[in-house]
């Protein structure tokens, strides 16, 4: 091979490297870019709308355009292998000829070094570098290559069509369905995982992720999961008068009271509203509470929360009575209970400093219900626990049951400075924990 041929071949190799890099960058940019991202840019008028629409079309027909890039990559690979190795080998053979090595050895070593050198250059310059650039800035890369890629796609479309048809036929023969990029469906756990990645990347607020997790969790909960159970109900007897009801309202501060007959919580006849109690007390506080009694709707324990909310809206009622399979009272669900499932504990003027799920006793011990959400736990103690942020579980009880299924009553575990002691477990559900929070200096050390 003459010197002139070597220089011409080196120039050709450089051009082939450019084409190879182009096809690799196009492939990874198409895979990496999100159609929703392109749609947002088109809607907001960001960038060249014509190019963006063409890029969107490519991303929505991913299989077809990936086949185009694969055709291009294979084509330039064949051309490069045709004369590239011989050209690089000739260069090294000329250099090795200056050594006392025999001609046969020079040819063998030169060919080996040529293959190694060409492979190294090809991997670095036409694979790794363009791949990383495309992954780091897929939209910008697409804006550069979308027009020439569309041109190449038009030129080789018959061959691309043949490839897609052939590959689809082979996949069906093997019992597989060809991938359909337009109908890609994500499960709840995948959506949460993608959202967590978006939070870590700064594209989504942590609060948005929290609401999303709670919305998914809400869809799986029933009345039994969020109700105030009958043991904690404060009721009024139908025989009591308005004055007694007013005293109970001033003492307990609840806005609504179920009304029962003969102090039997299984015989609920309705409920009274605190506003009605106050209004009636100004007129005549000696009349029975049944004078202002309102109808209460009953729902089964198994009714989904979303159905309860729809029922409340349609019936214009803020409270429902939850009954078991035998018709006995299990508890009540209010609109506030449902809202708190989405937005966390909402304290109003009559709420205690600690809500029903986190209780601090006279001795300073903090009892935490297993129903407490991870978000509410962090909010109460003013700390963010990395273990919670990486979990798809919503409640403390669920988290502990998943991470420490063998934890027994009075046993303790340490978690990022917090000490959790299981205080109550019933039917496999960890109901209450005694929690010891880390000391202030321990928190400071951890933050450092």
C-alpha positions in Angstrom: 0.0 0.0 0.0 1.5 3.3 -1.1 1.8 6.4 1.0 -0.8 8.2 -1.0 -3.3 5.3 -0.5 -2.6 5.3 3.2 -3.4 9.0 3.5 -6.6 8.7 1.4 -7.7 5.7 3.5 -7.0 7.6 6.7 -9.2 10.5 5.5 -11.9 8.0 4.6 -11.6 6.4 8.0 -12.1 9.8 9.6 -15.2 10.4 7.6 -16.5 6.9 8.5 -15.9 7.7 12.2 -18.0 10.8 11.8 -20.9 8.8 10.3 -20.5 6.0 12.9 -20.7 8.6 15.7 -23.7 10.2 14.1 -25.7 6.9 14.1 -24.7 5.9 17.6 -25.6 9.4 19.0 -28.9 9.3 17.1 -29.8 5.9 18.6 -29.1 6.9 22.2 -30.8 10.3 21.8 -33.9 8.6 20.5 -34.0 6.1 23.4 -33.2 8.7 26.1 -35.6 11.5 25.1 -39.1 11.5 26.5 -42.0 12.3 24.1 -43.7 14.3 26.9 -40.6 16.5 27.1 -40.8 17.2 23.4 -44.6 17.9 23.6 -44.0 20.4 26.4 -41.3 22.2 24.4 -43.7 22.3 21.3 -46.6 23.6 23.4 -44.3 26.3 25.0 -42.7 27.3 21.7 -39.2 26.4 22.9 -36.7 25.8 20.1 -37.3 25.0 16.4 -40.9 23.7 16.4 -40.5 22.0 13.0 -37.5 20.0 14.2 -39.2 19.3 17.5 -42.3 17.9 15.8 -40.0 15.7 13.6 -38.1 14.5 16.7 -41.5 13.8 18.4 -42.5 11.7 15.4 -39.3 9.7 15.6 -39.7 9.1 19.3 -43.3 7.9 18.8 -42.1 5.5 16.1 -39.1 4.3 18.0 -38.7 0.8 16.5 -38.7 2.2 12.9 -36.0 4.8 13.5 -33.9 2.6 15.7 -33.8 0.2 12.8 -32.6 3.1 10.7 -29.7 3.9 13.0 -28.8 0.2 13.2 -28.7 -0.1 9.5 -26.4 2.9 9.4 -24.2 1.6 12.2 -23.9 -1.8 10.5 -23.2 -0.2 7.1 -20.3 2.0 8.3 -19.0 -0.9 10.4 -18.7 -3.1 7.3 -17.1 -0.3 5.3 -14.6 0.4 8.1 -13.7 -3.2 8.5 -13.2 -3.5 4.8 -10.1 -1.4 4.5 -9.6 0.2 8.0 -7.7 -2.6 9.6 -5.4 -3.1 6.6 -4.6 0.7 6.5 -3.7 0.9 10.2 -1.8 -2.4 9.9 0.2 -1.0 6.9 1.2 2.0 9.1 2.5 -0.2 11.9 4.2 -2.6 9.5 6.2 0.3 8.1 7.3 1.3 11.6 8.1 -2.3 12.6 10.1 -2.8 9.4 12.7 -0.5 10.9 13.3 -3.1 13.6 15.4 -6.3 13.1 12.2 -8.4 13.0 11.6 -10.8 10.1 9.1 -9.9 7.4 6.6 -12.6 8.4 6.7 -11.5 12.1 6.4 -7.8 11.0 3.2 -8.7 9.0 1.7 -10.7 11.9 2.5 -8.1 14.7 1.5 -5.2 12.5 -1.9 -6.8 11.7 -2.5 -7.5 15.4 -1.5 -4.0 16.5 -3.6 -2.5 13.7 -6.8 -4.4 14.8 -6.2 -3.4 18.4 -5.6 0.3 17.5 -8.6 0.5 15.2 -10.9 -1.2 17.7 -9.7 1.2 20.4 -10.3 4.3 18.3 -13.7 3.0 17.1 -15.0 2.2 20.6 -13.8 5.5 22.1 -14.6 7.9 19.2 -17.7 6.3 17.7 -19.3 4.6 20.7 -18.5 5.9 24.2 -18.1 9.6 23.4 -21.2 10.1 21.3 -23.2 7.8 23.6 -22.4 9.9 26.6 -23.1 13.2 24.8 -26.5 11.9 23.6 -27.5 10.6 27.1 -26.4 13.9 28.7 -28.3 16.1 26.2 -30.7 14.1 24.2 -32.9 17.0 23.0 -30.0 19.1 21.9 -28.5 16.1 20.1 -31.8 15.4 18.3 -31.9 19.0 17.1 -28.5 18.5 15.4 -29.2 15.1 13.8 -33.0 15.0 13.2 -32.9 16.4 9.6 -30.0 14.2 8.3 -31.4 11.2 10.1 -34.8 11.8 8.4 -33.0 12.0 5.0 -31.1 8.7 5.6 -34.3 7.1 6.8 -36.1 8.1 3.5 -33.2 6.6 1.5 -33.1 3.2 3.2 -36.8 3.0 4.2 -37.5 -0.1 2.0 -34.7 -2.0 3.8 -35.8 -0.7 7.2 -39.4 -1.9 6.4 -38.0 -5.3 5.5 -36.0 -5.5 8.7 -39.0 -4.6 10.9 -41.3 -7.1 9.1 -38.7 -9.8 9.3 -37.9 -9.3 13.0 -41.6 -9.1 13.9 -42.2 -12.4 12.1 -39.3 -14.1 13.9 -40.5 -12.7 17.3 -44.0 -14.0 16.8 -42.6 -17.5 15.8 -40.7 -17.5 19.1 -43.9 -16.6 21.0 -43.0 -13.0 21.7 -44.9 -9.8 20.8 -43.1 -6.9 19.1 -42.6 -4.0 21.4 -45.2 -1.3 21.1 -43.6 2.0 22.2 -46.9 4.0 21.8 -48.7 1.9 24.4 -46.1 1.6 27.1 -47.9 1.2 30.4 -46.3 1.8 33.9 -47.4 0.2 37.1 -47.9 2.3 40.3 -44.6 1.2 41.7 -42.8 2.1 38.5 -44.5 5.6 38.5 -43.4 6.1 42.1 -39.9 5.0 41.3 -39.7 7.3 38.3 -41.1 10.2 40.4 -38.4 9.5 43.1 -35.8 9.8 40.4 -37.4 13.1 39.3 -37.2 14.3 42.9 -33.5 13.4 43.2 -32.9 15.1 39.9 -34.7 18.3 41.0 -37.5 18.0 38.3 -40.2 17.3 40.9 -40.9 18.6 44.4 -40.9 16.2 47.2 -44.3 17.4 48.3 -45.7 16.4 44.9 -44.2 12.9 45.3 -45.8 12.7 48.7 -49.3 13.6 47.4 -48.8 11.1 44.6 -47.9 8.3 47.0 -50.9 9.1 49.2 -53.3 9.2 46.2 -52.2 5.7 45.1 -52.4 4.5 48.7 -55.9 6.1 49.1 -57.1 4.0 46.1 -56.3 0.8 48.0 -57.8 1.8 51.4 -61.3 1.0 52.7 -63.5 2.6 55.4 -62.0 0.2 58.0 -58.5 1.5 57.4 -59.2 5.2 58.3 -62.3 5.1 60.5 -62.5 6.3 64.1 -63.3 3.0 65.8 -66.3 2.7 68.1 -64.1 2.5 71.3 -63.1 6.1 70.7 -66.5 7.5 69.7 -68.1 10.2 71.9 -71.9 9.8 71.5 -75.1 11.5 72.7 -78.1 9.5 73.9 -81.4 10.3 72.3 -82.9 10.9 75.7 -80.4 13.7 76.6 -81.4 17.3 76.1 -79.7 20.2 74.3 -78.1 21.5 77.5 -76.3 18.2 78.1 -75.2 18.2 74.5 -73.8 21.7 74.7 -71.8 20.8 77.9 -70.4 17.8 76.1 -69.5 20.0 73.1 -67.8 22.5 75.3 -65.9 19.8 77.0 -64.8 17.7 74.1 -64.8 20.2 71.2 -66.0 17.8 68.5 -68.1 19.3 65.7 -70.4 16.3 65.3 -71.8 13.7 67.7 -73.5 10.4 66.8 -76.8 10.0 68.5 -77.7 6.5 69.9 -80.6 4.9 71.7 -80.2 3.7 75.3 -76.4 4.3 75.2 -76.0 1.5 72.7 -73.4 2.3 70.1 -74.9 -0.4 67.8 -78.2 1.6 67.7 -77.2 4.9 66.0 -80.2 6.9 64.9 -78.3 9.9 63.4 -75.9 12.7 64.4 -76.1 16.2 65.6 -74.0 19.2 64.4 -72.4 21.5 67.0 -73.7 24.6 65.2 -77.3 23.3 65.6 -76.6 22.6 69.3 -75.5 26.1 69.9 -78.4 27.6 67.9 -81.0 25.4 69.7 -79.5 26.2 73.1 -80.3 29.9 72.5 -84.0 29.0 71.8 -84.7 26.2 74.3 -82.0 24.0 75.8 -84.5 21.6 77.5 -85.7 19.8 74.4 -84.1 16.5 73.5 -81.3 16.2 71.0 -83.5 14.4 68.6 -85.1 17.7 67.8 -81.9 18.6 65.8 -81.0 15.1 64.8 -79.7 14.6 61.2 -79.8 11.4 59.2 -76.5 9.5 59.1 -75.6 7.3 56.1 -74.2 3.8 56.8 -71.5 2.1 54.8 -69.8 -1.3 55.1 -66.2 -1.7 56.4 -65.1 -2.8 53.0 -66.2 0.2 51.0 -63.3 1.9 49.2 -62.5 5.5 50.4 -63.0 6.9 46.9 -66.6 5.5 46.9 -67.2 7.0 50.4 -66.0 10.4 49.2 -68.3 10.3 46.1 -71.2 9.3 48.4 -70.5 12.2 50.8 -70.5 14.6 47.9 -73.7 13.3 46.3 -75.6 13.2 49.6 -74.1 16.4 51.0 -73.0 14.8 54.2 -69.6 15.1 56.0 -69.9 12.0 58.1 -70.9 8.3 57.5 -71.4 5.4 59.9 -69.3 2.3 59.3 -71.0 -1.0 60.1 -69.6 -4.5 60.2 -71.0 -7.6 58.5 -73.6 -8.1 61.3 -74.8 -4.5 61.2 -73.0 -3.4 64.3 -71.2 -0.1 64.6 -67.5 -0.3 63.7 -66.8 3.5 63.7 -67.3 6.6 61.7 -65.5 8.3 58.8 -65.6 12.0 58.3 -64.6 14.1 55.3 -61.6 15.3 57.4 -60.4 11.7 57.7 -60.3 11.4 54.0 -58.6 14.7 53.4 -55.9 13.8 55.9 -55.1 10.6 54.0 -54.1 12.9 51.1 -52.6 15.9 52.9 -51.5 14.5 56.2 -52.8 15.4 59.6 -54.6 18.7 59.6 -54.8 20.3 63.0 -57.5 22.8 63.7 -58.2 25.0 66.8 -59.5 22.1 69.0 -56.8 19.5 68.1 -54.3 18.6 70.7 -50.6 19.4 70.2 -50.2 15.6 69.4 -52.8 14.1 67.2 -54.4 10.7 67.7 -51.5 8.9 66.0 -48.6 10.5 67.9 -49.1 10.8 71.6 -46.7 12.1 74.3 -47.5 10.9 77.8 -46.8 12.6 81.1 -43.5 10.7 81.5 -42.2 12.1 78.2 -42.6 8.8 76.2 -43.7 9.2 72.6 -46.2 6.6 71.4 -46.5 6.4 67.6 -49.3 4.6 65.9 -48.5 2.1 63.1 -51.0 4.0 61.0 -48.8 7.2 61.1 -47.5 8.0 57.6 -43.8 8.3 57.1 -44.3 11.9 56.0 -46.2 12.8 59.2 -43.5 11.1 61.3 -40.8 13.2 59.7 -42.9 16.3 60.0 -43.6 15.7 63.7 -39.9 15.2 64.5 -38.6 17.8 62.0 -36.2 15.4 60.3 -35.9 13.7 57.0 -34.9 10.0 57.2 -33.1 8.6 54.1 -34.6 5.2 54.8 -38.1 6.5 54.5 -37.3 8.5 51.3 -36.2 5.3 49.5 -39.3 3.3 50.6 -42.5 2.8 48.7 -44.4 2.1 52.0 -46.7 4.7 53.3 -47.1 4.0 57.1 -44.8 3.3 60.0 -46.5 0.0 60.7 -46.2 -1.1 57.1 -42.6 0.0 56.9 -41.6 -2.0 60.0 -43.6 -5.1 58.9 -41.7 -5.1 55.6 -38.2 -4.3 57.0 -38.5 -6.2 60.4 -41.1 -8.9 60.0 -39.8 -10.9 63.0 -39.9 -7.9 65.4 -41.7 -9.0 68.6 -43.4 -7.1 71.4 -41.0 -5.1 73.6 -38.1 -5.6 71.1 -36.4 -2.6 69.7 -34.6 -1.5 66.5 -32.4 1.5 65.8 -33.1 3.6 62.7 -31.0 6.7 61.9 -30.8 7.7 65.6 -34.4 6.8 66.4 -35.1 3.9 68.7 -38.4 2.1 67.9 -39.8 -0.3 70.6 -42.8 -2.4 69.5 -45.5 -1.7 72.2 -48.6 -3.4 70.7 -49.1 -5.9 68.0 -52.5 -7.5 67.0 -53.1 -10.1 64.3 -49.7 -9.5 62.8 -50.2 -5.7 62.5 -47.7 -3.5 64.5 -50.2 -1.1 66.1 -48.1 1.1 68.5 -44.4 1.9 69.0 -42.5 3.7 71.8 -40.1 6.0 70.0 -37.0 7.6 71.4 -35.8 10.5 69.3 -32.1 11.3 68.8 -30.7 14.0 71.0 -30.0 17.4 69.5 -26.2 16.9 69.5 -26.6 13.6 67.7 -28.7 15.3 65.0 -26.1 17.9 64.6 -23.3 15.3 64.2 -25.4 13.4 61.7 -26.0 16.6 59.6 -22.3 17.4 59.7 
